[in-house]
Amino acid sequence: SVVNHLADPVVLEREWREISSQVKVDRVYIESERSRVVATDATLESVKKFFIDHGVKVAGGITYSDVPVNGQFRSFCYTNPDDRAFVKKMAELTARHFDHIILDDFFFVTTKEPSDIAAKGSRTWTDFRLALMNEAGRDLVVGAAKAVNPRVTVTIKYPNWYEHFQGLGFDLAEGPRIFDGIYTGTETRDPNTTEQFLQQYESYQIIRYFENIAPGRNGGGWVDTFSSRYVDRYAEQLWDTMFAKAREMTLFFWGGLLVPVRPGEREAWQNERTSLDYDAMLKYHPAGVAPDASATPTMARVAGYALDQVDAVVGKLGHPIGIASYRPPHATGEDFLHNYIGMLGIPVDLRPSFPDDADVVLLTEDAKADPDIVGKIESHLLAGKTVVITSGLLRALKIRGIDDIVELEVSGRRVLSDGFATGFYGPGQHVFSNKETGAPPILFPQIGFLTNDAWSLADIMYDGLGHPLLLVDGYGSKGRLYVWTIPDNFHHLYRLPPAVTSRVKDALMRGFPVRLDGPSQVALFAYDNRTFVVESYLPAATTVKIGTLGGGSKIRDLQTGEVISGEATGGAAARRRGSQAEERTTFEVGVPPHSYRAFAIEP
């Protein structure tokens, strides 16, 4: 409907002038169909010519969604001959006009029509839908498009809900082989009020996961303007996509970019010097574009300002690195937990295959999808390496042989915390009551263990009893297996005292070049050229501790050039006091609300 709206050249010229005066655009995706609304050949050609004449690259777009039913999305029925013919026709139409096509993230199936039920047979819905959509992708979309235009390339854009893909036919194992490229939905929107409750860190992490799934063929990140209670949330999605080193940034959609800017619920930090300087943003215009004082700032200006600002930083960052974690492509369990872990300041490198090369591996319940996972854990431990598993994975592996490594049990009982303790004795022990931390109680599963076989390094306290939050057990000569007890509500991870999450980081981040300690909802993005970014999603200014590996280093602010000195901690002196802390240089760094700071580690 947007493309048909732009068939009027006066409207197209006016709206393009409004958008291009606020954000630099070098490619436009021109949609041929959405929800059965189809653009004509003549309209596609006229809109295409307009952008080419203005020096902008063009590509085609298709949204394979049917007309919504009662406000809910509905897919085409891929066992219905008429729907199949329509899907193929749209691929052929678009390929006639463009050498590159992107599919919006509706190329999945939701129907359970009689024809679907008959075709499914005895298979599960997941297995049936994976096979059905792979066939449709090969034959009805890619094959049909290339038959019309042999030069055409077809990219599939995957949405943000990757934990549930397989149930609707998105195949992260086979799909990237069918299509010429993939694209990533990084629209996390509001983390507390939207249906999926996606955490902000996913705008970074999902890019990295998909890059590991299809190395070199993940075309970029895709952010929309929807469901943000404050304007900074839109900018954060753009920044985090770029911190993940996305190759391209797509701003969805034309009409959304024309919506006037509203600050939203940002009164608490409106007068702070935040990364999104609201007053400076209102005055922004791209380089080489004359300002128009009479123009109403729209969301295009927020995007232009945010991307222009972060561009100066992203070019100085190396290749992203993180704690290796394993999620098989069709896994389920502890949905989106990796994103919550990232919000604790633990950078996660999510991979589709077991990371044999990593010294430390983090495994959530998703890893149970690998039938050989227990053997892989054992081999990693026997190689003298570290594996950290969650309570959800421990429970799932109880009947699959994990007892051959460690005899633990997720009891089925629950414990409601009234505090926490770290360490089992000596100088490392601290006890925190809920009254002291100001946090409400948290509901945890209860894990049983054998005293002196496994050791509890952090405890959940309840009415005088302690239950393990972090357990460790040795295996082989040097292997270390840790079990991390995850609360029933993952959001309650944010209630943990920083000293408790620091115990988890002692296990996960040993040997990692940079470490962040402090409140939750502050993320760390690290890179292989000794640079890193700290980003706070908190509504108030905060102070964090940055620890760089080894002594005597300094950090330089990549935006201001300021060089900051730190203090040597850990190492031999710490060991004499009974602590096993590794030698690091520690810096205290302040971060404004909803802002990021970027640094380089220097000798």
C-alpha positions in Angstrom: 0.0 0.0 0.0 2.9 2.3 0.7 4.3 1.8 -2.9 0.9 2.4 -4.4 0.7 5.6 -2.3 4.0 6.7 -3.8 2.7 6.2 -7.4 1.7 9.9 -7.2 5.0 11.6 -8.1 4.2 14.7 -6.1 3.7 12.6 -3.0 6.9 10.7 -3.6 9.0 13.8 -4.2 7.6 15.5 -1.1 8.1 12.5 1.2 11.5 11.6 -0.1 12.7 15.2 0.5 11.4 15.0 4.1 13.1 11.7 4.8 16.4 12.3 2.9 16.9 15.7 4.7 17.0 13.9 8.0 18.8 10.5 7.3 21.2 9.4 4.6 19.7 6.7 2.5 21.7 4.6 0.0 19.2 1.8 -0.7 15.5 1.5 -0.8 13.5 -1.8 -0.8 10.4 -1.4 -3.0 7.7 -3.8 -2.0 5.6 -5.6 -4.6 3.1 -7.3 -2.3 1.9 -7.3 1.3 -1.2 -8.9 2.6 -2.4 -9.5 -0.9 -2.1 -5.8 -1.8 -0.1 -5.9 -5.1 1.7 -3.1 -6.9 1.4 -2.9 -10.6 4.3 -3.3 -13.0 3.9 0.4 -14.0 4.0 1.5 -10.4 7.1 -0.6 -9.5 8.9 0.8 -12.5 8.0 4.5 -11.8 9.0 4.3 -8.2 12.2 2.4 -9.1 13.2 5.0 -11.7 12.6 7.8 -9.2 15.2 6.5 -6.7 17.7 5.5 -9.4 17.5 9.0 -10.8 18.2 10.3 -7.2 21.3 8.1 -6.9 19.8 5.5 -4.6 20.2 1.8 -5.1 17.0 -0.2 -5.4 15.9 -3.7 -4.6 12.6 -5.6 -4.4 10.7 -6.6 -1.4 7.9 -9.2 -0.7 5.9 -9.7 2.4 4.2 -13.2 2.2 1.4 -12.5 4.7 -2.2 -13.1 4.1 -5.0 -10.8 5.2 -5.0 -10.7 9.1 -7.9 -12.5 10.9 -9.3 -10.8 14.0 -6.1 -8.7 14.2 -3.8 -11.7 14.2 -1.2 -12.4 11.5 -2.1 -15.2 9.1 0.3 -16.9 6.7 -0.6 -18.2 3.3 -1.6 -21.9 3.2 1.2 -23.6 1.5 -0.8 -26.8 0.9 -3.5 -24.8 -0.9 -2.9 -24.7 -4.7 -4.3 -21.2 -5.1 -2.1 -19.8 -2.4 0.9 -21.6 -3.8 0.2 -20.1 -7.2 -0.1 -16.6 -5.7 3.2 -16.9 -3.8 5.0 -18.0 -7.0 3.4 -15.2 -9.0 4.6 -12.6 -6.6 8.2 -14.0 -6.8 8.0 -13.8 -10.6 6.5 -10.3 -10.6 9.3 -9.0 -8.3 12.1 -10.7 -10.2 11.0 -9.0 -13.4 11.8 -5.6 -11.9 14.7 -6.2 -9.6 18.0 -8.1 -9.4 17.8 -8.4 -5.7 14.8 -9.3 -3.5 14.4 -9.4 0.2 11.5 -11.3 2.0 10.1 -9.6 5.0 9.9 -12.0 7.9 6.5 -13.4 7.2 7.7 -16.4 5.1 6.4 -18.9 7.7 3.3 -20.9 8.1 0.5 -20.7 10.7 -2.4 -22.5 9.0 -3.9 -25.8 10.1 -6.4 -26.2 7.3 -7.8 -29.6 6.4 -5.2 -29.7 3.5 -2.4 -29.1 6.1 -3.7 -31.8 8.4 -3.9 -34.3 5.6 -0.4 -33.4 4.3 1.1 -33.5 7.8 0.2 -37.1 8.4 1.9 -38.6 11.5 4.7 -36.0 11.5 4.9 -33.4 14.2 3.8 -29.9 13.2 7.4 -28.8 13.5 8.8 -31.5 11.2 5.9 -31.0 8.7 6.3 -27.2 8.6 10.1 -27.3 8.2 9.8 -29.6 5.2 6.9 -27.6 3.7 8.6 -24.2 3.9 11.9 -25.5 2.6 10.1 -26.8 -0.4 8.2 -23.6 -0.9 11.4 -21.5 -0.5 13.2 -23.6 -3.1 10.4 -24.0 -5.7 7.9 -21.2 -5.2 10.2 -18.3 -4.4 13.9 -18.8 -5.2 13.3 -21.2 -8.1 10.5 -19.1 -9.6 12.4 -15.9 -9.3 15.5 -17.2 -10.9 13.5 -18.8 -13.8 12.3 -15.2 -14.6 15.6 -13.4 -13.9 18.7 -15.6 -13.7 20.7 -12.7 -12.2 18.3 -12.3 -9.2 19.4 -13.0 -5.6 16.9 -13.7 -2.9 17.5 -12.9 0.8 15.3 -14.1 3.6 14.9 -11.8 6.6 14.5 -13.7 9.8 12.5 -12.2 12.7 13.5 -11.6 16.3 11.8 -14.7 17.8 14.5 -17.2 16.9 13.8 -19.5 19.8 10.5 -20.6 18.1 11.4 -20.6 14.5 11.2 -24.3 13.8 7.6 -24.5 15.0 6.5 -22.3 12.1 8.8 -23.5 9.4 11.8 -21.2 9.6 14.8 -23.6 9.2 18.0 -22.1 10.5 19.9 -25.3 9.5 18.7 -25.7 5.9 17.1 -22.2 5.0 20.4 -20.3 4.6 21.5 -22.9 2.0 18.2 -22.4 0.0 18.4 -18.6 -0.1 21.3 -16.5 -1.4 21.6 -14.6 1.8 19.9 -14.0 5.2 19.0 -10.8 7.1 18.3 -10.2 10.7 15.4 -8.7 12.6 17.0 -6.7 15.5 13.8 -4.9 16.5 13.6 -5.6 20.3 11.2 -2.7 21.0 10.1 -2.3 24.6 11.4 -5.1 26.9 8.6 -4.9 29.5 5.4 -4.2 27.6 5.6 -6.1 24.2 4.3 -9.6 23.7 7.7 -11.4 23.6 9.5 -9.4 26.3 12.7 -9.4 24.2 15.6 -7.9 26.1 17.6 -5.0 24.6 20.8 -7.1 24.3 19.1 -9.2 21.6 19.6 -6.4 19.0 23.3 -7.2 19.3 23.3 -10.9 20.0 20.9 -12.1 17.2 23.2 -10.5 14.6 26.1 -12.5 16.0 24.2 -15.7 16.1 23.0 -15.5 12.6 26.5 -14.5 11.4 27.7 -17.7 13.0 24.9 -19.6 11.2 25.7 -18.1 7.8 29.2 -16.6 7.9 29.7 -13.7 5.6 26.1 -13.9 4.3 24.2 -12.1 7.0 23.2 -9.0 5.1 22.3 -6.6 7.9 20.0 -5.6 10.7 16.4 -4.4 10.5 14.8 -2.1 13.1 11.3 -0.6 13.1 9.8 2.4 15.0 7.2 0.5 16.9 6.4 -0.1 20.6 9.0 2.1 22.3 7.8 4.0 25.4 10.7 6.5 25.0 12.6 7.6 21.9 16.0 6.4 23.2 14.8 2.8 22.8 14.7 3.3 19.1 18.2 4.6 19.0 19.5 1.8 21.2 18.3 -0.8 18.8 20.2 1.0 16.0 23.4 1.3 18.1 23.4 -2.3 19.2 22.8 -3.6 15.7 25.9 -1.6 14.6 27.9 -2.7 17.6 27.3 -6.3 16.3 29.1 -5.1 13.1 26.0 -5.5 10.8 26.9 -4.9 7.2 23.8 -2.8 6.5 21.0 -1.1 8.5 17.5 -1.2 7.2 15.0 1.2 8.7 11.4 -0.1 8.5 9.3 1.5 7.2 8.8 4.5 5.0 5.6 5.6 6.8 7.2 5.1 10.2 10.1 7.3 9.3 7.6 10.1 8.6 6.1 10.0 12.1 6.9 13.1 14.2 9.4 12.7 17.0 8.0 12.4 20.5 10.3 12.1 23.5 8.0 9.6 25.3 8.6 8.6 28.9 12.1 10.0 29.3 11.5 12.7 31.9 13.8 11.1 34.4 16.9 11.7 32.1 15.6 14.4 29.8 18.2 16.9 31.2 21.1 14.5 31.4 23.9 14.4 28.9 22.9 11.1 27.3 24.1 9.4 24.1 20.8 10.5 22.5 21.1 14.3 23.1 17.5 15.1 22.5 18.0 18.8 21.8 21.0 18.2 19.5 19.0 15.5 17.7 16.2 17.9 16.9 18.7 20.2 15.1 20.5 17.4 13.3 20.7 17.1 9.5 23.0 14.9 7.4 26.3 16.3 6.2 25.8 18.3 2.9 22.1 18.8 3.5 21.0 22.3 4.3 18.9 22.5 7.5 15.2 23.4 7.2 14.1 25.2 10.4 10.5 24.9 9.4 10.6 21.1 9.0 8.9 18.9 11.7 11.5 16.5 13.0 10.4 12.9 12.4 11.7 9.5 13.3 14.0 9.7 10.3 15.9 12.4 12.2 16.4 10.1 15.2 17.8 7.4 13.0 20.0 9.8 11.1 21.4 11.3 14.4 21.9 7.9 16.1 23.6 6.3 13.1 25.8 9.2 12.3 26.9 9.4 16.0 27.7 5.7 16.3 29.5 5.5 12.9 32.4 7.4 14.4 32.8 4.6 17.0 32.0 1.4 15.1 34.9 1.9 12.6 37.3 1.7 15.6 35.9 -1.6 16.9 37.4 -5.0 15.8 35.6 -8.3 15.5 33.1 -9.1 18.2 34.1 -11.7 20.8 32.2 -13.2 23.8 31.7 -16.2 26.0 31.1 -19.2 23.7 27.6 -20.7 24.0 25.8 -23.4 22.0 22.3 -23.3 20.7 21.4 -26.0 18.0 19.3 -24.4 15.3 16.0 -26.1 16.3 16.4 -26.0 20.0 13.9 -24.9 22.7 14.3 -24.4 26.4 14.8 -21.4 28.7 13.6 -19.1 26.0 15.8 -16.1 25.2 17.8 -16.7 28.4 21.0 -15.7 26.6 19.7 -12.2 26.1 19.1 -11.8 29.9 22.6 -13.1 30.5 23.9 -10.4 28.2 22.0 -7.8 30.2 24.2 -8.9 33.2 27.3 -7.6 31.5 28.4 -11.0 30.2 29.1 -10.9 26.4 27.7 -14.0 24.7 29.0 -15.5 21.4 26.0 -17.8 20.5 26.9 -20.5 18.0 25.0 -23.2 16.1 27.6 -25.9 16.8 29.5 -27.0 19.9 32.5 -24.6 20.5 35.3 -27.1 20.9 37.8 -24.4 20.5 36.6 -22.3 23.5 38.2 -22.6 27.0 34.9 -21.7 28.6 31.5 -22.9 27.3 28.1 -21.7 28.5 25.2 -24.1 28.0 21.5 -23.3 28.6 18.7 -25.7 28.3 18.7 -25.2 24.5 21.7 -27.5 24.3 19.6 -30.5 25.2 18.5 -30.6 21.5 21.9 -32.1 20.8 21.6 -35.9 21.4 25.3 -36.1 22.1 25.6 -33.1 24.4 26.6 -35.1 27.5 29.5 -36.7 25.7 30.6 -33.3 24.4 30.5 -31.8 27.9 32.6 -34.7 29.2 35.1 -34.4 26.4 35.5 -30.7 27.1 36.0 -31.3 30.8 38.6 -34.1 30.1 40.5 -31.6 27.9 40.9 -29.5 31.1 38.4 -26.8 30.1 35.4 -25.2 31.8 31.7 -25.8 31.2 28.9 -23.8 32.8 25.4 -25.3 32.6 22.1 -23.9 33.8 19.7 -25.6 36.2 17.3 -26.0 33.2 19.9 -28.0 31.3 20.8 -30.1 34.4 17.2 -31.0 34.8 16.9 -32.0 31.1 20.0 -34.2 31.2 19.2 -36.0 34.4 18.0 -39.1 32.5 20.6 -38.7 29.8 23.8 -39.5 31.7 24.8 -36.3 33.4 25.1 -38.3 36.6 28.2 -39.9 35.1 29.9 -36.5 35.5 28.3 -35.0 38.6 25.6 -36.3 41.0 23.2 -33.4 41.3 19.4 -33.2 41.3 16.9 -30.5 40.5 14.5 -31.5 43.3 11.2 -30.2 42.0 10.9 -28.0 45.1 11.2 -24.2 45.0 13.0 -21.8 47.3 11.9 -18.1 47.8 15.0 -16.1 48.5 15.3 -13.7 51.5 19.0 -13.0 50.7 22.2 -14.4 49.2 25.7 -15.4 50.3 28.9 -15.7 48.4 31.8 -17.9 49.3 31.8 -20.8 51.8 34.2 -19.3 54.3 37.1 -16.8 54.7 37.5 -13.3 53.2 35.4 -14.0 50.1 32.2 -14.5 52.0 29.5 -11.9 52.0 25.8 -12.2 53.1 23.1 -10.0 51.6 19.6 -9.9 53.0 16.7 -8.7 50.8 16.3 -5.8 53.3 19.9 -4.8 52.7 19.7 -5.0 48.9 16.2 -3.6 48.6 15.2 -6.4 46.2 12.0 -8.4 46.5 12.3 -12.2 46.9 13.1 -14.4 43.9 11.7 -17.9 43.3 14.4 -20.4 42.3 14.4 -24.2 41.7 16.2 -26.1 44.5 19.3 -28.2 43.6 20.5 -31.0 45.8 24.2 -31.8 45.9 26.6 -34.0 47.9 28.7 -32.0 50.3 32.5 -31.9 49.4 31.8 -33.6 46.1 30.5 -30.3 44.7 31.1 -26.9 46.3 28.6 -24.0 46.5 30.2 -20.7 45.5 27.1 -18.6 45.9 23.9 -19.4 47.8 20.3 -18.5 47.9 19.3 -17.9 51.5 15.8 -18.7 52.9 14.9 -18.5 56.5 18.3 -19.8 57.8 18.8 -22.3 55.0 21.2 -22.0 52.0 20.6 -23.5 48.6 23.2 -23.4 45.8 23.0 -20.6 43.2 26.4 -21.5 41.7 28.0 -25.0 42.2 31.4 -26.2 41.0 32.7 -29.7 40.6 36.0 -31.0 39.2 36.2 -33.6 36.4 39.4 -35.0 35.0 42.7 -33.4 36.0 41.7 -29.8 35.3 38.1 -29.7 34.1 35.6 -27.6 36.0 31.8 -28.0 35.7 29.7 -25.2 37.1 25.9 -25.3 37.6 24.1 -21.9 37.6 20.6 -21.9 39.2 18.3 -19.8 37.1 15.2 -18.2 38.7 11.8 -19.1 37.4 11.3 -15.6 36.1 14.4 -14.7 34.1 13.8 -11.0 34.6 14.6 -11.6 38.3 18.2 -12.1 37.4 18.4 -8.3 37.5 17.6 -8.4 41.2 20.7 -10.3 42.1 23.3 -8.3 44.0 26.3 -7.4 41.9 28.6 -9.4 44.2 26.5 -12.5 43.4 26.7 -12.0 39.6 30.4 -11.4 40.1 30.7 -15.0 41.3 29.2 -16.2 38.1 31.5 -14.0 36.1 34.5 -15.5 38.0 33.5 -18.8 36.4 32.5 -17.5 32.9 34.9 -14.7 32.3 38.2 -16.0 33.6 40.9 -15.2 31.0 38.5 -12.9 29.0 40.3 -9.7 28.1 37.8 -7.3 29.7 35.2 -7.8 32.4 32.4 -5.6 33.7 31.1 -5.7 37.3 28.2 -3.6 38.6 24.4 -3.4 38.4 22.5 -5.4 35.9 21.0 -4.0 32.7 24.4 -2.7 31.7 25.9 -4.6 28.7 29.4 -5.2 27.6 30.4 -5.6 24.0 34.0 -6.7 23.4 36.2 -7.0 20.4 39.4 -8.7 19.3 41.4 -5.5 18.9 41.3 -4.6 22.6 38.3 -2.3 22.3 35.0 -2.6 24.1 31.7 -0.8 24.6 29.7 -0.4 27.9 26.0 0.4 27.4 23.5 1.2 30.2 19.8 0.7 29.7 19.1 2.0 33.2 17.0 5.2 33.7 19.6 6.8 36.0 23.4 7.3 35.8 25.4 4.4 37.1 29.0 3.5 37.9 30.6 0.2 36.9 33.9 -1.5 37.4 35.9 -2.4 34.3 38.7 -5.0 34.7 41.2 -5.5 31.9 43.4 -8.6 32.0 46.8 -8.1 33.5 48.3 -5.1 35.3 49.4 -1.7 34.3 47.0 -0.9 31.4 45.0 2.2 30.8 41.8 2.8 28.8 41.1 5.5 26.3 37.6 6.9 25.6 37.1 6.4 21.9 34.7 9.4 21.7 36.5 12.0 23.8 40.1 10.8 23.7 40.4 10.9 27.5 42.9 8.4 29.0 41.9 6.8 32.3 44.2 5.1 34.7 43.2 2.2 36.9 44.3 0.2 39.9 46.0 -3.2 39.9 43.8 -5.9 41.6 43.9 -9.7 42.0 47.0 -11.7 41.2 49.6 -12.8 43.7 48.6 -10.3 46.4 45.0 -11.5 46.2 46.0 -15.1 46.5 47.9 -14.3 49.7 44.6 -13.0 51.1 42.9 -16.3 50.1 41.2 -15.0 46.9 41.6 -16.7 43.5 41.0 -13.4 41.6 43.1 -13.2 38.5 45.3 -10.2 37.9 43.5 -7.3 36.4 43.6 -3.5 36.1 40.3 -2.1 37.5 38.7 1.2 36.4 35.6 2.9 37.8 33.6 4.3 34.9 30.4 6.4 35.0 27.7 5.8 32.4 24.8 8.2 31.9 21.2 6.7 31.6 20.4 5.0 28.3 23.9 5.7 27.0 27.0 4.0 25.8 30.8 4.6 26.2 33.5 3.1 24.0 37.1 2.4 25.0 40.4 1.0 23.8 42.7 -0.8 26.2 46.2 0.6 26.0 49.6 -0.4 27.7 
